[in-house]
């Protein structure tokens, strides 16, 4: 009984964490309002070379909130508007 509850709880926790780390695509970095720790957002603002898109991540907690980092990553699939 205990093992089944522990397995169910761990499944719920992993599903919650996976949903907060999902990436979405937006057009401008200024449109990111509330970035969560571990969240990744793809920004298609033309600052990266051809075939790549900027990925903004919630990197670590600071006194002022979540610190952001960004890097260019390969673009997967066709470009969307």
N, C-alpha and C positions, 0 to 999 in steps of 0.2 A: 504494500500500500504506500509506504513512504517513498520507495523508488519511483513509483508511477507519478506521484505528486511532484517529486524533484525533477523528473524528466519533463513533465508538463510545464513546470515553472521555467526551466531552462529554455524550452522551446519558445515560450512567450517572450522571454527576455531577448533571445536572439532575433526574433521577428521584429521586435520594437527597435532594436539597434540597426537592423538592416534597413528599415523604412526611413530612419533619420539620416542614413548615409547615402541615400539615393541621389544621383546627379540629375539636374534639370538644366536646360539650355535657355539663356536669356541673351539679350542684345547688348546691354551695357552693365558694367560692374557697379555703377551707382544704383541700379535697380535692386541690388541685393540688400534687403532691409534687415532681416533677422537671421544671420548666419549662426548655425549651431555648431558646437564642438564636434568635429568629425564629418560634418556635412561637406559635400563637394558640389559645386555649381559650375557648369560649363558656360563660358561667356564668349559669344561670337561677335567681338568688336573689331576684328581685323588687325589686331596688334601682333598676332602670331604669323609665322610663315605659312605658305600654301600647304594645305593638307593637315594643318594643326589648328587647335582651338585652345583658348586659355582656360585653365582649370583653377578655380579659387577654392581654397579649403579653409575650414575652421581649424586652425592648428593647435592652439593652446589657450588656456584661460589666463587672463591678466586682470588687474584691478579694474580696468575699463571695459571688460567684456572679453569676447573671443577675438584673438589675434588672427589675422588672415595671412595666408601665403598664396602665391600664384605661380604657375608654370605652364608652359606650352606642352600639350599632349597630343598624340595622333587623333585625328578626327575619324570616327567610325560612321560609316553610312553616308548618304547624300546630305548636302548642306540644306538646312531648313530655314525658313524665314519666320 
